[in-house]
Amino acid sequence: MKKIILLFLFSWVINGFGAAQDSLQGLVPAGLPNVSYGNDQGFQYGFSLYLFQYGNGVIKPYKWNLILDCTWTTKQQQENFFFVDMPEIFGKNTRFDLCLDYQRYNYYDFYGVGNNNTFEKDFIEENNPGFINENYYYLQRRYFSVRSKAQFALGPAGLKGLAGLGFYNTRIEEHDGKTKLGQDLPHGITGGATNYLQLGIVYDRRDEEAMPNRGCWSEVLLEAVAPFLGSDYTYTRITTTDRRYISLHPRIVYAQRLLFETMPGDPPFYEMGIISSSLHRRPGLGGSYSLRGVPRFLFIGPTKFVANFELRLRTLHVNILKQDFTLYIHPFIDCGKVWLRGDPGNMKNLHLTQGLGFHVRWNKDFVGALDFGHSQYEPLAVYMSFGNMF
């Protein structure tokens, strides 16, 4: 564990350069090497280039932000990610972003569809009497996507409309031998296109984006996936998310996220493991973006609920080589569940996790995160990443 933490801290130290927080103007690069770790991905290595263009410092949080990410992991995962975000490009209270994404997973988790899945290590460990196949819970997935969104002012401060398009092409392959995928044969086993049209309403009253102290960030999004867009499936994704930030003390912020998503129609199983938002699409339920301490994608279904609660404690601020670094400690509780069609609409069998996170804010907009999660499914899960969960 000590080696993991030292490696993470080392990656922060060498992760680029930039201007001090009180003089953020012009082009500020950061985050060149990428060394991280997650229970669900193994060690990740590669580079993540972050470019922040602040211009004269008037446009908040920045004039534009570009992310170029090329990484590999010890679990044979490859991610190539290009993302550009341009607030106020069309005027006050507007935004535009564009993302190109290629991902290849040789060990993409699949535990079944529903809220009662289990992970039996005996099934994948050769020396155990219950051994089935070392790849029993895994499949191979590749996909390429291009997606873009525009946000525009609707009138009141912070209220915006959203319109976007996304083009996804997914390829699914089984591993040799007996697997959970081959046993269950879920809808979508052949992969295909899931192109969508997205519409939504966003209400953002955060005092800042990287580490909010107060305000809210709420949204209702609708994604329509249909053959007229070139999709091989027909379904709708409706996502409602409410995030709240309350300053309890100059150094303490209470933060929470409540999310509910439902998918009428006939979505493929791999899309039921994705959570939508106005910024990024994230995997869940399970893993570093939803239930920290639960294996990634342990619970997938067409309807899902996630709640995250954090106390963000600002503990230390230092300036090193004209760089501002602020350390935060985040005790957290996560909970959530999924429903299949026909399941009782109650909150029974809610999955609960808890843990502690250590986050470092570098200058204004770059955040490194180290989270430790615990649940009945994993006694200790470790996640190293960039940015807050919400």
C-alpha positions, 0 to 999 in steps of 0.5 A: 500500500505504501508503494501505491501511495508514493507512486501516486504522490510522485505522479502529482509532483511530475504531472506538468507545470503551470502558473500560480493560482493568483495569476491564471492567465494565458495558456496553462498546461498540466498533468503530463505523466499519468500513473494511477491505480484502481481495483477495477482497472489495475495500474494505469500508465501513459499520459494525460495532457491538460491545457487550460486557456484562461485568456485575460482571466475574465471568462470563468472557469476558463476560456477553453480546456483541452484534455488529451489522454492516452493510457494503458493498464495492467489489465489490458485496457487501452483508452484514447480520449480527446475532449475540448470544453469551451464555456461561454463560446456563444456568449454568457451562460453558454457552453460547447464540448466535443469528445472523441473516444476509443477504448479497448477492454480485454477484461471488461466486467460482466456479473449479470443484469440485476440488483442481486449479482454476486462476485465469487472469487472461487469461480476464477481462481484455479486452486479453488474447488469451484473454479470455472474459468479465469475469465468467467466474469470478463468479456472483450469490449471495444468501442469508438465514439464521437459526441458533442453538446451545446448549452445555451442560456434560457433566461434566469442566471444559471439556467441552460438548455442542452442539445447534443449528438452522440455516435457509438459503435461497440464490439463485444467478444467472448473469452474462450471457455465458459463465461457469465456472458455466454451463460446469460446471453444478455440482450446486446451480446453482438454489440452494434451502434447506439447513436443518440440525440440528447436534449436537456435542461441544466441549472448550475449555480456553483460558485466554482467548478473544480471544488465548489464551496456552495451552490447547486448543479442540477439537470434533467437529460433525455437521450433518444436512441433510434434507427433513424440515427443509425442505431441498431437499438431503440430506447430512451435514457432519462437522467435526473441529477441533483448536486448540492454544495453547502459551506459548513465552515470556511474549511468544510463543505458538505457535498451530495449527489442524488441521481435517478436514471431510467431507460424505457425501450430495449437497451443493450446490457452494456449501455445499462452500465453507463450513467449519463451527465451534461459533462461526461458519461461514466460507468456504474453501478460500482467503481470509482464514479458511483459506488466506491467499494463495489466492483465495477458494473456489479449491478446493471439495469435499465433503472438505477439510483445513486446517492453520494454524500461527502464532507470535504475538509480543506486541511493544508495549503502550500506553495511550492515553486510558485505552484498552489497545492491544497489538500482535502480529506473526504469521508464519504458514504455511497449507496445505490441500486438498480431495478429490472422491469417488473421489480418492486419499486422500493428501496430494499436491498440498497447497496451501501459503501463508505470510505475516505478520500484524499484529494489535492487541488493543484492551482485552480482547476486540476484535482488529483484523487485517492479514494479508499472504499469499503463494502460487503463486496470488497473490504478495501478498494483503492482508486486513483484518478483525477477530478471529483466524482461530482 
